[in-house]
Amino acid sequence: MANIIIGCEESQTVCLEFLKLGHNAFSCDIQECSGGNPDRHIIGDILKIIKGGVFKTQSGKSVKILKWDALIGFPPCTFISNAGARWMFPKAGIVCLERLEKAKKAKDFFMELFNSEIKFISLENPQPLKIVELPKASQYIQPYEFGHPYSKKTFLWLKNLPCLMPTYFVTDYKPFIPSNTGGKKRGHKATIFHISKKDKSKTFQGIAKAMAEQWNEIITNH
């Protein structure tokens, strides 16, 4: 059994998959969880939580973790993502300095997680802006590789963990997030439903299951 912290996750999708395999897993976010397991959710600053200590879960239960064995993180991507290029560069050759400053802070947060002393680390984000200069990602994955009929290119930065292997290919899929104006011009089709910002960021069940099952042995053996 390993101590696993799932950072910036209120849905508990990944956390619950690791719990099924018997790990001492907790989700952590600055907001309450929606995954239905408050005993396994810590509300607070993930940068403090990863250092270990005594914490209180959302339900009020005290938890003592001296050292985390693995960190699966989903740091905020609003100012890092390539999807925000039109706001980062409002006019050709001009950078929005206010947004660039926020992107730098988001990168610092990302790197502090990635450079932590935890043995096994996986951080997830969409394709980043080149100007942010994040390290090269280990791989990118798509929901349709894990049993979901959607495309949503997602990058993983891995430390001491193997790349995820697809589990079930779905050949008939559509974009998960509605295309912006530029996407429509390139022929991308929008999804047929409206989706909230919170739901956009939730991990697909098939990907969460693959993370837990494929990384279980290496984390457990450690």
MARLO-398626 format. One record per residue: residue in one letter; x, y, z negated of N, C-alpha, C in turn. Coordinates in nm, 2 decimals, always signed. Example, Ala and Ser with C-alpha at 12.3 -4.5 7.8 and 13.67 -1.06 7.14 Angstrom:
2
<r "a" <+1.32 -0.57 -0.78> <+1.23 -0.45 -0.78> <+1.32 -0.33 -0.78>>
<r "s" <+1.28 -0.22 -0.71> <+1.37 -0.11 -0.71> <+1.29 +0.00 -0.79>>
This chain:
222
<r "m" <+0.08 -0.12 +0.00> <+0.00 +0.00 +0.00> <+0.09 +0.12 +0.00>>
<r "a" <+0.06 +0.22 +0.09> <+0.14 +0.34 +0.10> <+0.06 +0.46 +0.06>>
<r "n" <+0.13 +0.56 +0.02> <+0.06 +0.69 -0.01> <+0.06 +0.77 +0.12>>
<r "i" <-0.06 +0.80 +0.17> <-0.07 +0.87 +0.30> <-0.16 +0.99 +0.29>>
<r "i" <-0.11 +1.10 +0.33> <-0.18 +1.23 +0.33> <-0.22 +1.27 +0.47>>
<r "i" <-0.35 +1.30 +0.49> <-0.40 +1.34 +0.62> <-0.42 +1.49 +0.61>>
<r "g" <-0.33 +1.57 +0.67> <-0.33 +1.71 +0.65> <-0.43 +1.79 +0.75>>
<r "c" <-0.50 +1.89 +0.70> <-0.59 +1.97 +0.79> <-0.70 +1.88 +0.85>>
<r "e" <-0.75 +1.79 +0.77> <-0.86 +1.71 +0.81> <-0.97 +1.71 +0.72>>
<r "e" <-1.09 +1.77 +0.76> <-1.21 +1.77 +0.67> <-1.30 +1.66 +0.71>>
<r "s" <-1.29 +1.61 +0.83> <-1.38 +1.50 +0.88> <-1.35 +1.37 +0.81>>
<r "q" <-1.23 +1.35 +0.77> <-1.18 +1.22 +0.71> <-1.18 +1.10 +0.80>>
<r "t" <-1.19 +1.13 +0.93> <-1.20 +1.02 +1.03> <-1.07 +0.93 +1.02>>
<r "v" <-0.95 +1.00 +1.02> <-0.83 +0.92 +1.01> <-0.81 +0.86 +0.87>>
<r "c" <-0.84 +0.94 +0.77> <-0.83 +0.90 +0.63> <-0.90 +0.77 +0.61>>
<r "l" <-1.02 +0.76 +0.65> <-1.11 +0.65 +0.62> <-1.05 +0.52 +0.69>>
<r "e" <-0.99 +0.54 +0.81> <-0.93 +0.42 +0.88> <-0.82 +0.36 +0.80>>
<r "f" <-0.74 +0.45 +0.74> <-0.62 +0.40 +0.66> <-0.67 +0.34 +0.53>>
<r "l" <-0.78 +0.39 +0.48> <-0.84 +0.34 +0.36> <-0.89 +0.20 +0.38>>
<r "k" <-0.95 +0.17 +0.50> <-1.00 +0.04 +0.53> <-0.88 -0.07 +0.53>>
<r "l" <-0.76 -0.02 +0.55> <-0.65 -0.11 +0.56> <-0.58 -0.12 +0.42>>
<r "g" <-0.64 -0.06 +0.32> <-0.59 -0.07 +0.18> <-0.49 +0.03 +0.14>>
<r "h" <-0.47 +0.13 +0.21> <-0.37 +0.23 +0.18> <-0.43 +0.34 +0.08>>
<r "n" <-0.34 +0.40 +0.00> <-0.38 +0.51 -0.09> <-0.38 +0.64 -0.01>>
<r "a" <-0.49 +0.66 +0.07> <-0.49 +0.77 +0.16> <-0.59 +0.88 +0.11>>
<r "f" <-0.55 +1.00 +0.14> <-0.62 +1.12 +0.11> <-0.63 +1.22 +0.22>>
<r "s" <-0.74 +1.28 +0.25> <-0.74 +1.39 +0.34> <-0.72 +1.52 +0.26>>
<r "c" <-0.68 +1.62 +0.34> <-0.65 +1.75 +0.27> <-0.69 +1.87 +0.36>>
<r "d" <-0.76 +1.97 +0.31> <-0.79 +2.08 +0.39> <-0.83 +2.19 +0.30>>
<r "i" <-0.85 +2.31 +0.35> <-0.89 +2.43 +0.27> <-1.04 +2.43 +0.25>>
<r "q" <-1.11 +2.35 +0.32> <-1.25 +2.34 +0.31> <-1.30 +2.20 +0.26>>
<r "e" <-1.42 +2.19 +0.21> <-1.47 +2.06 +0.16> <-1.48 +1.96 +0.28>>
<r "c" <-1.48 +1.84 +0.25> <-1.48 +1.73 +0.35> <-1.63 +1.71 +0.40>>
<r "s" <-1.64 +1.66 +0.52> <-1.77 +1.62 +0.57> <-1.77 +1.47 +0.60>>
<r "g" <-1.67 +1.40 +0.55> <-1.66 +1.26 +0.57> <-1.73 +1.17 +0.47>>
<r "g" <-1.79 +1.23 +0.37> <-1.86 +1.16 +0.27> <-1.78 +1.09 +0.16>>
<r "n" <-1.65 +1.12 +0.15> <-1.57 +1.06 +0.04> <-1.49 +1.16 -0.03>>
<r "p" <-1.56 +1.24 -0.12> <-1.49 +1.35 -0.19> <-1.39 +1.30 -0.29>>
<r "d" <-1.39 +1.17 -0.33> <-1.29 +1.12 -0.42> <-1.16 +1.11 -0.34>>
<r "r" <-1.16 +1.11 -0.21> <-1.04 +1.10 -0.13> <-1.01 +1.23 -0.05>>
<r "h" <-1.05 +1.34 -0.10> <-1.03 +1.47 -0.04> <-0.97 +1.57 -0.13>>
<r "i" <-0.86 +1.63 -0.10> <-0.80 +1.73 -0.18> <-0.81 +1.87 -0.11>>
<r "i" <-0.87 +1.96 -0.18> <-0.89 +2.10 -0.13> <-0.77 +2.18 -0.17>>
<r "g" <-0.69 +2.23 -0.07> <-0.57 +2.31 -0.11> <-0.48 +2.33 +0.01>>
<r "d" <-0.37 +2.39 -0.02> <-0.26 +2.42 +0.08> <-0.18 +2.29 +0.10>>
<r "i" <-0.18 +2.24 +0.22> <-0.11 +2.12 +0.26> <+0.04 +2.13 +0.23>>
<r "l" <+0.09 +2.25 +0.25> <+0.24 +2.27 +0.23> <+0.28 +2.25 +0.09>>
<r "k" <+0.19 +2.27 +0.00> <+0.21 +2.24 -0.15> <+0.18 +2.09 -0.18>>
<r "i" <+0.08 +2.04 -0.12> <+0.04 +1.90 -0.14> <+0.15 +1.80 -0.10>>
<r "i" <+0.21 +1.83 +0.01> <+0.31 +1.73 +0.06> <+0.43 +1.72 -0.03>>
<r "k" <+0.45 +1.81 -0.12> <+0.57 +1.81 -0.21> <+0.54 +1.71 -0.33>>
<r "g" <+0.42 +1.66 -0.34> <+0.39 +1.57 -0.45> <+0.35 +1.64 -0.58>>
<r "g" <+0.29 +1.57 -0.67> <+0.25 +1.63 -0.79> <+0.12 +1.57 -0.84>>
<r "v" <+0.05 +1.65 -0.93> <-0.08 +1.61 -0.98> <-0.19 +1.69 -0.91>>
<r "f" <-0.29 +1.63 -0.85> <-0.39 +1.71 -0.78> <-0.53 +1.67 -0.83>>
<r "k" <-0.62 +1.75 -0.80> <-0.76 +1.72 -0.82> <-0.84 +1.70 -0.69>>
<r "t" <-0.91 +1.60 -0.68> <-0.99 +1.58 -0.56> <-1.11 +1.66 -0.56>>
<r "q" <-1.18 +1.67 -0.45> <-1.30 +1.75 -0.44> <-1.41 +1.71 -0.54>>
<r "s" <-1.41 +1.58 -0.58> <-1.50 +1.53 -0.68> <-1.46 +1.56 -0.83>>
<r "g" <-1.33 +1.61 -0.84> <-1.28 +1.64 -0.97> <-1.19 +1.54 -1.03>>
<r "k" <-1.17 +1.43 -0.96> <-1.08 +1.32 -1.00> <-0.93 +1.36 -1.00>>
<r "s" <-0.86 +1.33 -1.10> <-0.71 +1.37 -1.10> <-0.63 +1.26 -1.03>>
<r "v" <-0.54 +1.30 -0.95> <-0.46 +1.21 -0.87> <-0.31 +1.25 -0.89>>
<r "k" <-0.22 +1.15 -0.92> <-0.08 +1.18 -0.93> <-0.01 +1.11 -0.82>>
<r "i" <+0.06 +1.18 -0.73> <+0.14 +1.13 -0.62> <+0.28 +1.19 -0.63>>
<r "l" <+0.38 +1.11 -0.67> <+0.51 +1.16 -0.68> <+0.58 +1.18 -0.54>>
<r "k" <+0.54 +1.09 -0.45> <+0.60 +1.09 -0.31> <+0.50 +1.04 -0.21>>
<r "w" <+0.49 +1.11 -0.10> <+0.40 +1.06 +0.01> <+0.49 +0.98 +0.11>>
<r "d" <+0.44 +0.87 +0.15> <+0.51 +0.78 +0.25> <+0.49 +0.83 +0.39>>
<r "a" <+0.37 +0.88 +0.42> <+0.33 +0.92 +0.56> <+0.25 +1.05 +0.56>>
<r "l" <+0.27 +1.13 +0.66> <+0.18 +1.25 +0.68> <+0.13 +1.24 +0.82>>
<r "i" <+0.00 +1.24 +0.83> <-0.07 +1.26 +0.96> <-0.13 +1.39 +0.96>>
<r "g" <-0.09 +1.49 +1.04> <-0.13 +1.62 +1.03> <-0.20 +1.68 +1.16>>
<r "f" <-0.29 +1.77 +1.14> <-0.36 +1.83 +1.25> <-0.36 +1.99 +1.23>>
<r "p" <-0.24 +2.05 +1.24> <-0.22 +2.19 +1.21> <-0.30 +2.27 +1.31>>
<r "p" <-0.35 +2.39 +1.26> <-0.43 +2.48 +1.35> <-0.36 +2.51 +1.48>>
<r "c" <-0.44 +2.52 +1.59> <-0.38 +2.53 +1.72> <-0.43 +2.66 +1.79>>
<r "t" <-0.51 +2.74 +1.72> <-0.58 +2.86 +1.79> <-0.48 +2.95 +1.86>>
<r "f" <-0.37 +2.98 +1.80> <-0.27 +3.07 +1.86> <-0.15 +3.00 +1.93>>
<r "i" <-0.15 +2.87 +1.92> <-0.04 +2.80 +1.98> <-0.08 +2.74 +2.11>>
<r "s" <-0.21 +2.70 +2.12> <-0.26 +2.63 +2.24> <-0.25 +2.70 +2.37>>
<r "n" <-0.21 +2.63 +2.48> <-0.21 +2.69 +2.61> <-0.34 +2.74 +2.66>>
<r "a" <-0.45 +2.69 +2.59> <-0.58 +2.73 +2.63> <-0.60 +2.88 +2.60>>
<r "g" <-0.52 +2.94 +2.51> <-0.53 +3.08 +2.48> <-0.44 +3.17 +2.56>>
<r "a" <-0.39 +3.12 +2.67> <-0.29 +3.19 +2.75> <-0.35 +3.32 +2.80>>
<r "r" <-0.48 +3.32 +2.84> <-0.54 +3.45 +2.89> <-0.55 +3.56 +2.79>>
<r "w" <-0.54 +3.52 +2.66> <-0.54 +3.62 +2.55> <-0.40 +3.66 +2.51>>
<r "m" <-0.31 +3.56 +2.52> <-0.17 +3.59 +2.49> <-0.11 +3.68 +2.60>>
<r "f" <-0.15 +3.66 +2.73> <-0.11 +3.74 +2.84> <-0.23 +3.81 +2.90>>
<r "p" <-0.28 +3.92 +2.84> <-0.40 +3.98 +2.89> <-0.38 +4.05 +3.03>>
<r "k" <-0.25 +4.08 +3.06> <-0.22 +4.14 +3.19> <-0.09 +4.07 +3.24>>
<r "a" <-0.07 +4.06 +3.37> <+0.05 +4.00 +3.42> <+0.18 +4.06 +3.36>>
<r "g" <+0.26 +3.98 +3.30> <+0.39 +4.02 +3.25> <+0.38 +4.09 +3.11>>
<r "i" <+0.26 +4.10 +3.06> <+0.24 +4.17 +2.93> <+0.20 +4.07 +2.82>>
<r "v" <+0.27 +4.07 +2.71> <+0.24 +3.98 +2.60> <+0.16 +4.06 +2.49>>
<r "c" <+0.06 +4.00 +2.44> <-0.02 +4.05 +2.33> <+0.07 +4.03 +2.20>>
<r "l" <+0.13 +4.14 +2.15> <+0.22 +4.12 +2.04> <+0.15 +4.08 +1.91>>
<r "e" <+0.03 +4.12 +1.89> <-0.04 +4.08 +1.77> <-0.07 +3.93 +1.77>>
<r "r" <-0.11 +3.88 +1.89> <-0.13 +3.73 +1.90> <+0.00 +3.65 +1.90>>
<r "l" <+0.11 +3.71 +1.95> <+0.24 +3.64 +1.95> <+0.28 +3.63 +1.80>>
<r "e" <+0.26 +3.73 +1.72> <+0.30 +3.72 +1.58> <+0.22 +3.61 +1.51>>
<r "k" <+0.09 +3.60 +1.54> <+0.01 +3.49 +1.48> <+0.06 +3.36 +1.53>>
<r "a" <+0.10 +3.35 +1.65> <+0.15 +3.22 +1.71> <+0.28 +3.18 +1.64>>
<r "k" <+0.37 +3.28 +1.60> <+0.49 +3.25 +1.53> <+0.46 +3.20 +1.39>>
<r "k" <+0.36 +3.25 +1.33> <+0.33 +3.21 +1.19> <+0.27 +3.06 +1.20>>
<r "a" <+0.19 +3.04 +1.31> <+0.14 +2.90 +1.32> <+0.25 +2.80 +1.35>>
<r "k" <+0.35 +2.85 +1.43> <+0.46 +2.76 +1.46> <+0.54 +2.73 +1.33>>
<r "d" <+0.56 +2.83 +1.25> <+0.63 +2.81 +1.12> <+0.56 +2.71 +1.03>>
<r "f" <+0.43 +2.72 +1.03> <+0.35 +2.62 +0.95> <+0.37 +2.48 +1.01>>
<r "f" <+0.36 +2.47 +1.14> <+0.38 +2.34 +1.21> <+0.51 +2.28 +1.18>>
<r "m" <+0.62 +2.36 +1.19> <+0.75 +2.31 +1.17> <+0.78 +2.28 +1.02>>
<r "e" <+0.72 +2.35 +0.93> <+0.74 +2.32 +0.79> <+0.68 +2.18 +0.76>>
<r "l" <+0.57 +2.15 +0.82> <+0.51 +2.01 +0.81> <+0.61 +1.91 +0.87>>
<r "f" <+0.65 +1.94 +0.99> <+0.73 +1.84 +1.07> <+0.87 +1.82 +1.00>>
<r "n" <+0.92 +1.92 +0.94> <+1.06 +1.91 +0.88> <+1.05 +1.87 +0.73>>
<r "s" <+0.93 +1.83 +0.69> <+0.92 +1.79 +0.55> <+1.00 +1.66 +0.52>>
<r "e" <+1.02 +1.62 +0.40> <+1.10 +1.51 +0.36> <+1.02 +1.38 +0.37>>
<r "i" <+0.90 +1.38 +0.41> <+0.82 +1.26 +0.43> <+0.87 +1.17 +0.54>>
<r "k" <+0.88 +1.04 +0.51> <+0.95 +0.95 +0.61> <+0.88 +0.94 +0.74>>
<r "f" <+0.75 +0.91 +0.74> <+0.67 +0.89 +0.86> <+0.58 +1.01 +0.89>>
<r "i" <+0.59 +1.07 +1.00> <+0.51 +1.19 +1.03> <+0.45 +1.19 +1.17>>
<r "s" <+0.33 +1.23 +1.19> <+0.26 +1.25 +1.31> <+0.19 +1.38 +1.31>>
<r "l" <+0.22 +1.47 +1.40> <+0.14 +1.60 +1.41> <+0.07 +1.60 +1.54>>
<r "e" <-0.05 +1.65 +1.55> <-0.13 +1.66 +1.67> <-0.16 +1.80 +1.70>>
<r "n" <-0.16 +1.83 +1.83> <-0.20 +1.96 +1.89> <-0.22 +1.95 +2.03>>
<r "p" <-0.30 +2.04 +2.09> <-0.32 +2.04 +2.23> <-0.19 +2.10 +2.30>>
<r "q" <-0.19 +2.10 +2.43> <-0.07 +2.15 +2.50> <-0.03 +2.29 +2.45>>
<r "p" <+0.09 +2.31 +2.40> <+0.13 +2.44 +2.35> <+0.17 +2.54 +2.46>>
<r "l" <+0.16 +2.67 +2.42> <+0.22 +2.77 +2.51> <+0.37 +2.76 +2.51>>
<r "k" <+0.43 +2.78 +2.62> <+0.58 +2.77 +2.63> <+0.65 +2.88 +2.55>>
<r "i" <+0.58 +2.99 +2.54> <+0.64 +3.11 +2.46> <+0.65 +3.07 +2.31>>
<r "v" <+0.58 +2.98 +2.27> <+0.58 +2.94 +2.12> <+0.71 +2.86 +2.10>>
<r "e" <+0.75 +2.78 +2.20> <+0.87 +2.70 +2.19> <+0.87 +2.60 +2.08>>
<r "l" <+0.76 +2.52 +2.08> <+0.76 +2.40 +1.99> <+0.85 +2.29 +2.04>>
<r "p" <+0.90 +2.20 +1.96> <+0.98 +2.09 +2.01> <+0.91 +2.01 +2.11>>
<r "k" <+0.98 +1.94 +2.19> <+0.92 +1.85 +2.29> <+0.83 +1.74 +2.22>>
<r "a" <+0.71 +1.73 +2.27> <+0.62 +1.63 +2.21> <+0.67 +1.49 +2.24>>
<r "s" <+0.63 +1.39 +2.15> <+0.67 +1.25 +2.18> <+0.58 +1.19 +2.29>>
<r "q" <+0.46 +1.23 +2.29> <+0.37 +1.17 +2.39> <+0.24 +1.25 +2.40>>
<r "y" <+0.16 +1.23 +2.50> <+0.02 +1.28 +2.50> <-0.07 +1.17 +2.53>>
<r "i" <-0.19 +1.18 +2.47> <-0.30 +1.08 +2.48> <-0.43 +1.14 +2.53>>
<r "q" <-0.52 +1.05 +2.57> <-0.65 +1.10 +2.62> <-0.75 +1.01 +2.55>>
<r "p" <-0.87 +1.06 +2.51> <-0.98 +0.98 +2.45> <-1.02 +0.86 +2.53>>
<r "y" <-1.01 +0.88 +2.67> <-1.06 +0.77 +2.75> <-0.96 +0.65 +2.75>>
<r "e" <-0.85 +0.67 +2.69> <-0.75 +0.56 +2.67> <-0.79 +0.47 +2.54>>
<r "f" <-0.88 +0.53 +2.46> <-0.92 +0.46 +2.34> <-1.07 +0.44 +2.32>>
<r "g" <-1.13 +0.42 +2.44> <-1.27 +0.38 +2.43> <-1.38 +0.49 +2.44>>
<r "h" <-1.34 +0.62 +2.46> <-1.43 +0.73 +2.47> <-1.44 +0.78 +2.61>>
<r "p" <-1.56 +0.81 +2.65> <-1.58 +0.86 +2.79> <-1.55 +1.01 +2.82>>
<r "y" <-1.44 +1.05 +2.76> <-1.40 +1.19 +2.77> <-1.25 +1.21 +2.80>>
<r "s" <-1.22 +1.32 +2.86> <-1.08 +1.36 +2.87> <-1.06 +1.48 +2.78>>
<r "k" <-0.95 +1.48 +2.71> <-0.91 +1.59 +2.62> <-0.76 +1.57 +2.59>>
<r "k" <-0.67 +1.62 +2.67> <-0.53 +1.60 +2.66> <-0.48 +1.65 +2.53>>
<r "t" <-0.42 +1.55 +2.45> <-0.37 +1.58 +2.32> <-0.23 +1.54 +2.30>>
<r "f" <-0.14 +1.62 +2.24> <+0.00 +1.59 +2.22> <+0.02 +1.54 +2.08>>
<r "l" <+0.12 +1.45 +2.07> <+0.16 +1.40 +1.94> <+0.31 +1.42 +1.92>>
<r "w" <+0.35 +1.47 +1.80> <+0.49 +1.49 +1.77> <+0.51 +1.38 +1.66>>
<r "l" <+0.60 +1.28 +1.68> <+0.62 +1.17 +1.59> <+0.76 +1.17 +1.53>>
<r "k" <+0.76 +1.12 +1.41> <+0.89 +1.11 +1.34> <+0.89 +0.97 +1.27>>
<r "n" <+0.97 +0.88 +1.32> <+0.99 +0.74 +1.27> <+0.86 +0.66 +1.29>>
<r "l" <+0.78 +0.70 +1.39> <+0.66 +0.62 +1.43> <+0.66 +0.60 +1.58>>
<r "p" <+0.61 +0.48 +1.62> <+0.61 +0.45 +1.76> <+0.50 +0.53 +1.83>>
<r "c" <+0.51 +0.55 +1.96> <+0.40 +0.61 +2.04> <+0.28 +0.52 +2.03>>
<r "l" <+0.16 +0.58 +2.04> <+0.04 +0.51 +2.04> <+0.02 +0.44 +2.17>>
<r "m" <-0.03 +0.31 +2.17> <-0.06 +0.24 +2.29> <-0.21 +0.24 +2.31>>
<r "p" <-0.25 +0.27 +2.44> <-0.40 +0.27 +2.47> <-0.46 +0.13 +2.42>>
<r "t" <-0.59 +0.14 +2.38> <-0.66 +0.02 +2.33> <-0.77 -0.02 +2.43>>
<r "y" <-0.83 +0.08 +2.49> <-0.94 +0.04 +2.59> <-0.96 +0.16 +2.68>>
<r "f" <-0.94 +0.13 +2.81> <-0.95 +0.24 +2.91> <-1.10 +0.25 +2.96>>
<r "v" <-1.15 +0.38 +2.96> <-1.28 +0.41 +3.02> <-1.25 +0.48 +3.15>>
<r "t" <-1.30 +0.43 +3.25> <-1.27 +0.49 +3.39> <-1.37 +0.60 +3.42>>
<r "d" <-1.49 +0.59 +3.37> <-1.59 +0.69 +3.40> <-1.60 +0.79 +3.28>>
<r "y" <-1.53 +0.91 +3.30> <-1.52 +1.00 +3.19> <-1.54 +1.15 +3.24>>
<r "k" <-1.56 +1.24 +3.15> <-1.58 +1.38 +3.18> <-1.51 +1.46 +3.08>>
<r "p" <-1.48 +1.59 +3.10> <-1.41 +1.68 +3.00> <-1.50 +1.69 +2.88>>
<r "f" <-1.43 +1.68 +2.76> <-1.50 +1.69 +2.63> <-1.53 +1.83 +2.60>>
<r "i" <-1.44 +1.92 +2.63> <-1.47 +2.06 +2.60> <-1.50 +2.13 +2.73>>
<r "p" <-1.61 +2.21 +2.73> <-1.65 +2.29 +2.85> <-1.54 +2.37 +2.91>>
<r "s" <-1.53 +2.37 +3.04> <-1.42 +2.44 +3.11> <-1.44 +2.59 +3.10>>
<r "n" <-1.33 +2.66 +3.09> <-1.34 +2.81 +3.10> <-1.35 +2.85 +3.24>>
<r "t" <-1.35 +2.98 +3.26> <-1.37 +3.03 +3.40> <-1.26 +2.98 +3.49>>
<r "g" <-1.14 +2.98 +3.45> <-1.03 +2.93 +3.53> <-1.05 +2.78 +3.57>>
<r "g" <-1.09 +2.71 +3.47> <-1.12 +2.56 +3.49> <-1.22 +2.54 +3.60>>
<r "k" <-1.33 +2.62 +3.59> <-1.44 +2.60 +3.69> <-1.39 +2.63 +3.83>>
<r "k" <-1.30 +2.73 +3.84> <-1.24 +2.76 +3.98> <-1.16 +2.65 +4.03>>
<r "r" <-1.10 +2.57 +3.94> <-1.02 +2.46 +3.99> <-1.10 +2.33 +4.01>>
<r "g" <-1.23 +2.34 +3.99> <-1.32 +2.23 +4.01> <-1.35 +2.15 +3.89>>
<r "h" <-1.31 +2.19 +3.77> <-1.34 +2.11 +3.65> <-1.49 +2.13 +3.62>>
<r "k" <-1.55 +2.02 +3.58> <-1.69 +2.02 +3.54> <-1.70 +2.04 +3.38>>
<r "a" <-1.80 +2.11 +3.34> <-1.82 +2.13 +3.20> <-1.90 +2.01 +3.14>>
<r "t" <-1.89 +1.99 +3.01> <-1.97 +1.89 +2.95> <-2.12 +1.94 +2.95>>
<r "i" <-2.21 +1.84 +2.93> <-2.35 +1.88 +2.94> <-2.41 +1.92 +2.80>>
<r "f" <-2.32 +1.94 +2.70> <-2.37 +1.98 +2.57> <-2.29 +2.09 +2.51>>
<r "h" <-2.34 +2.16 +2.42> <-2.27 +2.26 +2.35> <-2.20 +2.20 +2.22>>
<r "i" <-2.08 +2.24 +2.19> <-2.01 +2.18 +2.08> <-1.95 +2.29 +1.99>>
<r "s" <-1.96 +2.27 +1.86> <-1.91 +2.37 +1.77> <-1.76 +2.37 +1.76>>
<r "k" <-1.70 +2.47 +1.71> <-1.55 +2.48 +1.70> <-1.50 +2.37 +1.60>>
<r "k" <-1.58 +2.34 +1.50> <-1.54 +2.23 +1.40> <-1.54 +2.10 +1.47>>
<r "d" <-1.65 +2.07 +1.55> <-1.66 +1.94 +1.62> <-1.55 +1.92 +1.72>>
<r "k" <-1.51 +2.04 +1.78> <-1.40 +2.03 +1.89> <-1.27 +1.97 +1.83>>
<r "s" <-1.25 +2.00 +1.70> <-1.12 +1.96 +1.64> <-1.12 +1.83 +1.58>>
<r "k" <-1.23 +1.76 +1.57> <-1.24 +1.63 +1.50> <-1.17 +1.52 +1.59>>
<r "t" <-1.10 +1.43 +1.52> <-1.04 +1.32 +1.58> <-1.13 +1.22 +1.63>>
<r "f" <-1.11 +1.17 +1.75> <-1.20 +1.06 +1.81> <-1.18 +0.93 +1.72>>
<r "q" <-1.29 +0.86 +1.70> <-1.28 +0.74 +1.62> <-1.18 +0.64 +1.67>>
<r "g" <-1.18 +0.62 +1.81> <-1.09 +0.52 +1.87> <-0.95 +0.56 +1.85>>
<r "i" <-0.91 +0.69 +1.85> <-0.77 +0.73 +1.83> <-0.74 +0.71 +1.68>>
<r "a" <-0.83 +0.75 +1.59> <-0.80 +0.73 +1.45> <-0.78 +0.58 +1.41>>
<r "k" <-0.86 +0.50 +1.47> <-0.84 +0.35 +1.44> <-0.71 +0.30 +1.50>>
<r "a" <-0.67 +0.35 +1.61> <-0.54 +0.31 +1.67> <-0.42 +0.36 +1.59>>
<r "m" <-0.43 +0.48 +1.53> <-0.33 +0.53 +1.44> <-0.31 +0.44 +1.32>>
<r "a" <-0.42 +0.40 +1.26> <-0.41 +0.32 +1.14> <-0.36 +0.18 +1.17>>
<r "e" <-0.42 +0.12 +1.27> <-0.38 -0.02 +1.30> <-0.24 -0.03 +1.36>>
<r "q" <-0.20 +0.06 +1.45> <-0.07 +0.05 +1.51> <+0.04 +0.09 +1.42>>
<r "w" <+0.02 +0.18 +1.33> <+0.12 +0.23 +1.24> <+0.12 +0.16 +1.10>>
<r "n" <+0.02 +0.08 +1.08> <+0.00 +0.01 +0.95> <+0.13 -0.07 +0.91>>
<r "e" <+0.17 -0.15 +1.00> <+0.28 -0.25 +0.97> <+0.41 -0.17 +0.93>>
<r "i" <+0.45 -0.08 +1.01> <+0.58 -0.01 +0.99> <+0.57 +0.07 +0.86>>
<r "i" <+0.46 +0.14 +0.83> <+0.44 +0.21 +0.71> <+0.44 +0.12 +0.59>>
<r "t" <+0.37 +0.01 +0.60> <+0.35 -0.09 +0.49> <+0.49 -0.15 +0.46>>
<r "n" <+0.56 -0.19 +0.56> <+0.69 -0.25 +0.54> <+0.79 -0.16 +0.47>>
<r "h" <+0.78 -0.03 +0.50> <+0.87 +0.07 +0.43> <+0.83 +0.08 +0.29>>
